[in-house]
Amino acid sequence: ASGLANGELAQVFASTLWRMALGFAIGSALGVLLGIAMATFPLVDAALRALVELLRPIPMPAIVPPLILLLGIDHAMKVSAVAFACFFPVLLN
């Protein structure tokens, strides 16, 4: 209850919401741009289709350890994990 009374909970919630929104925006923007490129240019689709189908089924628990090694356990890793999770559904739809 002390976290709620002194505003710490609201601050942590806002920070998490910001990371989630930023990751969603980045993943969605990249997914839309690459999706448009793949739909418009058959050469881009032919070049990237195999890579997309290779990376798409990788589960998030398998992505987090390399992200921690590359980015640390800071803000960038958390935003990248959300962006990766949002990228493929947006790309394919």
WORA-V268045 format. One record per backbone hydrogen bond with DSSP energy under -0.5 kcal/mol. CO is the residue of the C=O (numbers start at 1). NH is the residue of the N-H. If there is no record, write none. Layout:
co: [CO;CO]
nh: [NH;NH]
This chain:
co: [1;2;3;3;7;8;9;10;11;12;13;14;15;16;17;18;19;20;21;22;23;24;25;26;27;28;29;30;31;32;33;34;35;36;37;40;41;42;43;44;45;48;49;50;51;52;53;55;59;59;60;60;61;63;64;65;66;67;68;74;75;76;77;78;79;80;81;82;83;84;86;87;88;89]
nh: [5;6;8;9;11;12;13;14;15;16;17;18;19;20;21;22;23;24;25;26;27;28;29;30;31;32;33;34;35;36;37;38;39;40;41;42;45;46;47;48;49;52;53;54;55;56;57;58;62;63;63;64;65;67;68;69;70;71;72;78;79;80;81;82;83;84;85;86;87;88;90;91;92;93]
